[in-house]
């Protein structure tokens, strides 16, 4: 009977993580409200959930705030770059979609392909920013290389994000309570599996 109420019981641990994800989700939404801070918020979110996935989480709020502060500058610059790229691609796609010229369909397909590649790269950027110390240029380069090298995982990541986006769009309550946090937590298992290969063996035990 005592084991049922043991705090190390898998049921209690699962409930504890769900509660943490709900609070983490709320914190993430609040810190993302200024919009320009979304990059730093995603980085902090991934930093916490990747530790949770490894059962190495500490104080959730302290971990989130520490990562948010440390990565604010680079994450914000990266986020602005991503917005600019998305704006250019979106404008081009709309233009070629609306154009009736024969060449427009070819260019539309080309731009959609470029957009898909950029999406794959973008999925790695903030987790990399959360885990490794690099320049912005190196982080973007590593995101491209990892997206290509681990293509099957990249496809799975994009599929998970797509399903999550649809569910969050259809059920707003999911987004408010745990949608973003739960999605990040699920993806964290994949990123941890990928990143461990790039961490020197002598410090993997501390990962």
C-alpha positions as CSV (number, residue, x, y, z in Angstrom):
1,X,0.0,0.0,0.0
2,X,2.9,2.3,0.8
3,X,4.3,2.0,-2.7
4,X,1.1,3.4,-4.1
5,X,1.7,6.7,-2.3
6,X,5.5,6.7,-2.9
7,X,6.5,9.9,-4.6
8,X,8.9,7.8,-6.8
9,X,6.0,5.8,-8.0
10,X,5.7,6.1,-11.9
11,X,2.2,7.4,-11.6
12,X,3.1,10.2,-9.2
13,X,6.2,11.0,-11.4
14,X,4.0,11.2,-14.5
15,X,1.4,13.5,-12.8
16,X,4.3,15.7,-11.5
17,X,5.7,16.1,-15.0
18,X,2.3,16.9,-16.4
19,X,1.8,19.6,-13.7
20,X,5.2,21.0,-14.5
21,X,4.4,21.0,-18.2
22,X,1.2,23.0,-17.6
23,X,3.1,25.6,-15.6
24,X,5.9,25.7,-18.1
25,X,3.4,26.1,-20.9
26,X,1.8,29.1,-19.1
27,X,5.2,30.7,-18.5
28,X,6.2,30.2,-22.1
29,X,3.0,31.9,-23.4
30,X,3.5,34.9,-21.0
31,X,7.1,35.3,-22.1
32,X,6.1,35.0,-25.8
33,X,3.4,37.7,-25.7
34,X,5.8,40.5,-26.7
35,X,6.3,38.4,-30.0
36,X,9.9,39.6,-30.4
37,X,10.8,37.4,-27.4
38,X,9.4,34.2,-28.9
39,X,12.9,33.1,-30.0
40,X,14.3,33.4,-26.4
41,X,11.1,31.8,-25.0
42,X,11.3,28.7,-27.3
43,X,15.0,28.3,-26.4
44,X,14.2,28.4,-22.7
45,X,11.3,26.0,-23.2
46,X,13.5,23.5,-25.0
47,X,16.2,23.9,-22.5
48,X,13.9,22.9,-19.7
49,X,12.0,20.1,-21.5
50,X,15.2,18.5,-22.8
51,X,16.4,18.3,-19.2
52,X,13.0,16.9,-18.1
53,X,13.3,14.2,-20.8
54,X,16.6,13.2,-19.3
55,X,15.2,13.3,-15.7
56,X,17.6,16.1,-14.9
57,X,15.2,18.9,-14.4
58,X,15.8,21.2,-11.4
59,X,13.6,24.1,-10.4
60,X,11.5,24.7,-13.5
61,X,11.2,28.5,-13.2
62,X,14.9,29.0,-12.4
63,X,15.9,26.9,-15.4
64,X,13.6,28.7,-17.7
65,X,14.6,32.2,-16.6
66,X,18.4,31.3,-16.7
67,X,18.2,30.0,-20.2
68,X,16.0,33.0,-21.3
69,X,18.5,35.5,-20.0
70,X,21.6,33.7,-21.3
71,X,20.2,33.2,-24.8
72,X,18.1,36.3,-25.2
73,X,20.4,38.2,-27.6
74,X,21.3,35.4,-30.0
75,X,17.8,33.9,-29.9
76,X,16.1,37.2,-30.6
77,X,18.5,37.9,-33.5
78,X,17.8,34.4,-34.9
79,X,14.1,34.9,-34.5
80,X,14.2,38.2,-36.4
81,X,16.1,36.5,-39.2
82,X,13.5,33.7,-39.3
83,X,10.7,36.3,-39.5
84,X,12.4,38.1,-42.4
85,X,13.0,34.9,-44.3
86,X,9.5,33.7,-43.7
87,X,8.1,37.1,-44.9
88,X,10.2,37.0,-48.1
89,X,9.2,33.4,-48.8
90,X,5.6,34.0,-48.0
91,X,5.5,37.1,-50.3
92,X,7.1,35.1,-53.2
93,X,4.7,32.2,-52.7
94,X,1.7,34.4,-52.8
95,X,3.0,36.3,-55.9
96,X,3.7,33.1,-57.9
97,X,0.4,31.5,-56.7
98,X,-1.5,34.5,-57.9
99,X,0.4,34.8,-61.2
100,X,-1.1,33.1,-64.2
101,X,2.1,33.0,-66.3
102,X,3.4,29.6,-67.3
103,X,6.7,30.0,-65.4
104,X,4.9,30.9,-62.2
105,X,3.9,27.4,-61.3
106,X,7.4,26.2,-61.6
107,X,8.7,29.0,-59.4
108,X,5.9,28.4,-57.0
109,X,7.0,24.7,-56.6
110,X,10.6,25.8,-56.2
111,X,9.7,28.4,-53.5
112,X,7.6,25.8,-51.7
113,X,10.6,23.4,-51.8
114,X,12.8,26.1,-50.3
115,X,10.3,26.8,-47.6
116,X,10.2,23.2,-46.6
117,X,14.0,23.1,-46.4
118,X,13.9,26.2,-44.2
119,X,11.2,24.7,-42.0
120,X,13.4,21.6,-41.5
121,X,16.4,23.8,-40.6
122,X,14.2,25.9,-38.2
123,X,13.2,22.9,-36.2
124,X,16.8,22.4,-35.0
125,X,17.8,26.0,-34.4
126,X,16.4,26.8,-30.9
127,X,17.1,23.3,-29.5
128,X,20.7,23.8,-30.7
129,X,20.8,27.2,-29.2
130,X,19.5,25.8,-25.9
131,X,22.1,23.0,-25.7
132,X,25.3,24.3,-27.3
133,X,27.3,27.5,-27.2
134,X,28.0,28.7,-30.7
135,X,27.8,31.8,-32.9
136,X,24.6,32.5,-34.8
137,X,26.3,31.5,-38.0
138,X,27.5,28.2,-36.6
139,X,24.2,27.4,-35.1
140,X,22.4,28.0,-38.4
141,X,25.1,25.9,-40.2
142,X,24.7,23.1,-37.6
143,X,20.9,23.2,-38.0
144,X,21.3,22.7,-41.7
145,X,23.8,19.8,-41.4
146,X,21.8,18.0,-38.7
147,X,18.5,18.4,-40.6
148,X,20.1,16.7,-43.6
149,X,22.2,14.1,-41.7
150,X,19.3,13.0,-39.6
151,X,16.6,13.3,-42.3
152,X,14.3,10.5,-41.0
153,X,14.2,12.2,-37.6
154,X,13.8,15.6,-39.2
155,X,10.7,14.3,-41.1
156,X,9.3,12.9,-37.8
157,X,9.9,16.2,-36.1
158,X,8.1,18.1,-38.8
159,X,5.1,15.6,-38.7
160,X,4.8,16.0,-34.9
161,X,4.9,19.8,-35.2
162,X,2.3,19.7,-37.9
163,X,-0.1,17.5,-35.9
164,X,0.5,19.6,-32.8
165,X,-0.2,22.8,-34.8
166,X,-3.5,21.4,-36.1
167,X,-4.6,20.3,-32.7
168,X,-3.6,23.6,-31.1
169,X,-5.5,25.5,-33.8
170,X,-8.6,23.3,-33.4
171,X,-8.6,23.2,-29.6
172,X,-7.3,26.5,-28.2
173,X,-7.6,25.1,-24.7
174,X,-4.9,22.6,-25.4
175,X,-2.5,25.5,-26.3
176,X,-3.3,27.4,-23.1
177,X,-2.9,24.5,-20.7
178,X,-0.1,22.3,-22.1
179,X,0.0,22.3,-25.9
180,X,3.4,24.0,-26.4
181,X,5.0,22.4,-23.4
182,X,3.9,18.9,-24.2
183,X,5.0,19.2,-27.8
184,X,8.4,20.5,-26.7
185,X,8.7,17.6,-24.2
186,X,7.9,15.0,-26.9
187,X,10.4,16.5,-29.3
188,X,13.0,16.7,-26.6
189,X,13.4,12.9,-26.6
190,X,14.3,13.1,-30.3
191,X,16.7,16.0,-29.9
192,X,18.4,14.4,-26.9
193,X,18.9,11.2,-29.0
194,X,20.5,13.3,-31.8
195,X,22.6,15.7,-29.7
196,X,24.2,13.0,-27.5
197,X,26.3,12.0,-30.6
198,X,27.8,15.5,-30.7
199,X,28.8,15.7,-27.0
200,X,32.3,14.5,-26.0
201,X,32.3,11.2,-24.3
202,X,34.1,12.5,-21.2
203,X,31.1,14.8,-20.3
204,X,28.2,12.7,-21.5
205,X,27.5,11.5,-18.0
206,X,26.8,15.1,-17.1
207,X,24.5,15.6,-20.1
